[in-house]
Amino acid sequence: MLATRLSLSLSLMLACGWSGCAHYEPGDGSGPPFTSLQIAPVTNLSLAPQANAVINNDLRQAFLQDGRLRLSSHGGDALLKITLDKFTRSVAATSSTDTALARKYSLSFAAKCDLMDQTTGNPFFEGRIVTVSLDIFLDSGQTRSETNAIPLLSKKLASKIADAVLQVW
């Protein structure tokens, strides 16, 4: 009798647990109000040479990896325009033997993002500033360190822009 009750209650608990998880979807259940996105070529007003090509590629990869939106080469539901405004470099640490000699730099990108509804022409958001930064050590030389850091900064920026587009505003 006790074994039957225990078995019945265990079966009931498992059935309730499985049925509760049957309709579970990860995330908060809300998404952007559009299904396709056109990404305009990135405009580079910064002093980072040819950074727009790297950011264009990384941005598309970020949206493709997420999978919530379909990318369109023209005529998407929404249009994303990005202007790379600033590329800054500031000294983060100096050499212990010569305080005028930089040992570590902090590099940062700042981009202005506009997301427009292509059907109505109204903005979802405009002028949103997205910034990312990265510290680099100058052991292998400043030029080489900065050159190696640009793709890393670009991936961080693309990820942060994709989050801004895909989040609920």
C-alpha positions in Angstrom: 0.0 0.0 0.0 2.8 2.4 1.0 4.8 1.4 -2.1 1.8 2.0 -4.3 1.2 5.5 -2.9 4.9 6.3 -3.2 5.0 5.1 -6.8 1.8 7.0 -7.7 3.0 10.3 -6.1 6.4 9.9 -7.8 4.8 9.3 -11.1 2.5 12.3 -10.6 5.5 14.6 -9.7 7.4 13.5 -12.8 4.4 14.0 -15.0 3.9 17.5 -13.7 7.6 18.3 -14.0 7.8 17.1 -17.6 4.6 18.9 -18.7 5.9 22.1 -17.1 9.1 22.0 -19.2 7.3 21.0 -22.4 6.5 24.6 -23.4 9.7 26.2 -22.0 11.5 28.6 -24.3 14.8 30.2 -23.3 15.0 34.0 -23.0 12.3 36.4 -22.0 9.9 35.6 -24.8 10.1 38.9 -26.5 12.1 39.8 -29.5 12.6 42.6 -31.9 9.6 43.8 -33.8 11.2 42.9 -37.2 12.4 39.6 -38.7 14.9 40.8 -41.3 17.7 43.3 -41.0 19.7 45.2 -43.6 23.1 46.3 -42.4 24.5 49.4 -44.3 28.2 49.5 -44.8 30.0 50.9 -41.8 31.2 54.5 -42.2 34.6 55.1 -40.7 35.3 58.6 -39.3 37.9 57.4 -36.9 41.6 57.2 -37.2 41.6 53.4 -37.3 42.6 52.6 -40.9 40.3 50.1 -42.7 38.5 49.2 -39.5 35.1 49.4 -41.2 35.8 46.3 -43.3 36.6 44.2 -40.2 33.6 45.6 -38.3 31.3 44.9 -41.3 32.3 41.3 -41.3 32.2 40.8 -37.5 28.8 42.5 -37.3 27.2 40.2 -39.9 28.8 37.2 -38.1 27.3 38.3 -34.7 23.8 38.4 -36.2 24.2 35.1 -38.0 25.4 33.4 -34.9 22.5 34.7 -32.9 20.0 33.4 -35.5 17.0 35.5 -34.4 17.1 37.7 -37.5 17.5 37.1 -41.2 20.1 39.3 -42.8 19.1 41.0 -46.0 21.3 42.7 -48.6 18.5 45.1 -49.4 14.9 45.7 -48.4 15.0 44.3 -44.9 12.3 45.2 -42.3 14.9 47.3 -40.5 18.0 49.1 -41.5 21.1 49.4 -39.2 23.5 52.3 -39.9 26.8 52.5 -38.0 29.3 55.3 -38.0 32.6 54.5 -36.3 33.3 57.9 -34.7 36.3 57.4 -32.5 39.4 55.3 -32.1 41.3 56.4 -29.0 44.5 55.3 -27.4 45.4 56.3 -23.9 48.3 55.3 -21.7 47.2 52.8 -19.1 50.6 52.0 -17.6 54.2 53.2 -17.9 57.5 51.5 -17.7 58.9 51.2 -14.2 62.3 52.5 -15.3 61.0 55.4 -17.5 57.7 57.0 -16.7 57.5 58.7 -20.1 57.6 55.4 -21.9 54.2 53.7 -22.2 54.0 50.0 -21.3 50.3 49.5 -21.8 47.7 51.3 -23.8 43.9 51.3 -23.5 42.3 51.3 -27.0 38.7 52.1 -27.5 36.1 52.3 -30.3 33.0 54.5 -30.2 30.3 53.9 -32.8 27.0 55.8 -33.4 24.2 53.4 -34.3 20.8 54.2 -36.0 18.2 51.5 -36.4 15.3 52.5 -38.7 12.0 50.8 -39.6 12.1 50.5 -43.3 8.4 50.1 -43.7 7.4 53.3 -41.8 10.6 55.2 -41.9 10.5 55.7 -38.1 13.6 55.1 -36.0 13.7 52.2 -33.5 16.6 54.1 -32.0 19.0 56.7 -33.4 22.3 58.2 -32.2 22.9 55.4 -29.8 26.6 55.4 -28.8 28.2 52.0 -28.3 31.8 51.9 -26.9 34.2 49.1 -26.2 37.8 49.1 -25.0 40.7 46.8 -24.7 44.1 47.0 -23.0 47.2 46.0 -24.9 50.8 45.6 -23.8 53.5 47.0 -26.0 56.0 44.2 -25.6 56.0 43.4 -29.3 55.9 47.0 -30.4 53.1 49.5 -30.6 52.2 49.0 -34.3 52.0 45.2 -34.0 50.1 45.3 -30.8 47.5 47.8 -32.2 47.2 45.8 -35.4 46.5 42.6 -33.5 44.0 44.4 -31.2 41.8 45.8 -34.0 40.0 42.5 -34.8 39.5 41.8 -31.0 38.0 45.3 -30.6 35.9 44.8 -33.7 34.4 41.5 -32.3 33.6 43.2 -29.0 31.9 46.1 -30.8 29.9 43.9 -33.1 28.7 41.8 -30.2 27.6 44.9 -28.2 25.8 46.4 -31.3 24.0 43.1 -31.9 22.9 43.1 -28.2 21.6 46.7 -28.6 19.6 45.7 -31.7 18.2 42.5 -30.3 17.3 43.6 -26.8 13.9 44.8 -25.8 14.0 48.6 -25.8 
